[in-house]
Amino acid sequence: PSVVVSSTIEAFCAFIEDEPQLYRFLVQSAKHGSDLSGPRLMSDIASQIAVVLGGDHALVRRGLETLLGADPDIEVVGTAADGVEAGRVVAETIPDVVLMDLRMPRLDGTKAIAQIRAEHPTVRVLVLTTYDTDHDIVRAVEAGAVGVLLKDAPREALFRAVRAVARGEAVLAPAITAPPLGRSREPTPEAPPERQHE
């Protein structure tokens, strides 16, 4: 019987992880008890975009949390100061979008993105960075990021990017010159060999 119970629990956990909104609803209910007047109702949860912030600067995280909190369609459900913590927070909250910095301690943003995408394929990652070099951006895209935005982007651009990434659309800041998202893995065609003149 214990084997059956264990298998049932594992199957249920796998099911709710594929249903992020249901997962967050159950977490909210557990925190507030059976009184659902405290947490939001399921319909409210479904209408908002859940976001996790990952970055090593506390002031930047708090600023982003305040900024995003001003949009009624977005809710910050967790924050992380490094890549390891980001993975843990994502596993606990199963957000729609992760706003990730690339330069972080313990586990950098690129490796954290790869880990999150491997373990939680429904979670989409939007990179928010001050670095606009092709190398950094291509690495992030190859790791699984679906959007890249610079930190000095206007607030409305940030809101639009979060919504677009939540819908599964690719986002690339105009100032960034990296290859288009989704094409970074394409091999560069080899030039045909030169014919020798007889």
QUIDA-V711748 format. One record per helix or strand of 2 or more residues. SS is the DSSP state (H for helix, E for strand). FROM is the first residue (numbers start at 0). LEN is the number of residues. If there is no record, write none. Layout:
BEGIN
SS_FROM_LEN + SS_FROM_LEN
END
This chain:
BEGIN
H_1_16 + H_19_13 + H_41_6 + E_48_6 + H_57_12 + E_73_7 + H_82_11 + E_96_4 + H_108_11 + E_123_6 + H_133_10 + E_146_4 + H_154_12 + E_170_2
END
